[in-house]
Amino acid sequence: MGRPPAARDLGTDSKTSEWPKTTIPCPPGFRATLAAVGMLEDRPAWRILQDALNAYVSAMPKADRDAVKALSECAKAKAST
């Protein structure tokens, strides 16, 4: 039986280990802070970053949110080809 996929609530049954990987440079201490928040909240780093990014985009003006949505959809379509 096992554990259900970590991202089932996102509408996918894929394993997070099968997702594309992203590597970004981070300032000193960033990774430690992210790990500390993850331990405190018992949540994976990707969920913390996803929530932070969603909050950031939600705070943008509507025109910018619409532009982010359009660019994101374009990038998704390009990645799936």
ZIMO-V942578 format. One record per residue. RES is the residue in one letter. PSI is psi in degrees with one decimal (NA if undefined). Layout:
res = (RES RES)
psi = (PSI PSI)
//
This chain:
res = (M G R P P A A R D L G T D S K T S E W P K T T I P C P P G F R A T L A A V G M L E D R P A W R I L Q D A L N A Y V S A M P K A D R D A V K A L S E C A K A K A S T)
psi = (-66.7 -175.0 142.4 156.7 143.0 -22.4 20.5 -37.1 -10.1 4.1 20.7 144.3 5.8 153.7 143.5 -26.6 -17.6 -6.8 155.7 147.7 147.5 133.7 126.8 145.6 141.5 148.1 160.1 136.4 -15.6 -48.8 -39.7 -40.6 -43.5 -43.7 -39.3 -43.3 -41.8 -43.0 -42.7 -42.2 -2.7 51.9 148.3 155.2 -38.6 -34.2 -39.2 -47.2 -38.0 -45.2 -41.1 -43.4 -41.7 -40.7 -40.0 -48.0 -39.3 -28.4 -7.9 157.5 153.9 -42.1 -40.2 -39.5 -42.2 -39.0 -41.4 -43.7 -45.6 -44.4 -37.8 -44.1 -38.6 -43.3 -39.0 -43.5 -39.9 -37.9 -26.9 -0.4 NA)
//
